[in-house]
């Protein structure tokens, strides 16, 4: 789309995680030039993830869903919830997706993913759709024009620092929260950036269980803490 030589691209996306890659695919599919600037080199270590069925529709729309089985991701037919102490502290709530169909969702399952592989494959898929992906590109700040409108970014690749201009800038940097930090919308505790909504939560943790598709009645528990 970009013909104005004052812009390097239509859209700059900060971050090559699932949000950035998916958005890049949508933009490319609709004729926009998009650049994803990813600080890390993929695959990079990342805690696992348990998807929900609503994600299936987006993965289908960008042409990635069929690749999930091909790359061996584990099908997840449901989910369960317990107290943080486990089932011995109270009842367990189990939901199988086939019992709660969602409009527009064509499957009764989703996936449990290894994020390092999933993110890397999704980023590669975005590149195959026509998105320009630059890894090892550390965005230092978002630049604003005289009307206080985001107009580009300053980025460092290896030892070279330069500016890129665009019609739109999207911050998909996740927990890094680059733009939020730049605008003073986050606070830091122990060197870890947090949004205001997480005040009073110096430590966090989550657990999830996925009903086994190969062992009926059995679940596998996963957890992560920080």
PyMOL commands that set and color helices and strands:
alter all, ss='L'
color gray80, all
select helices_A, chain A and resi 18-29+54-61+66-70+87-89+97-99+115-128+174-176+178-182+196-198
alter helices_A, ss='H'
color red, helices_A
select strands_A, chain A and resi 9-14+34-38+49-50+74-76+78-81+93-96+110-113+132-135+137-144+150-157+160-171+186-189+192-195+205-211+219-225
alter strands_A, ss='S'
color yellow, strands_A
deselect
rebuild
show_as cartoon
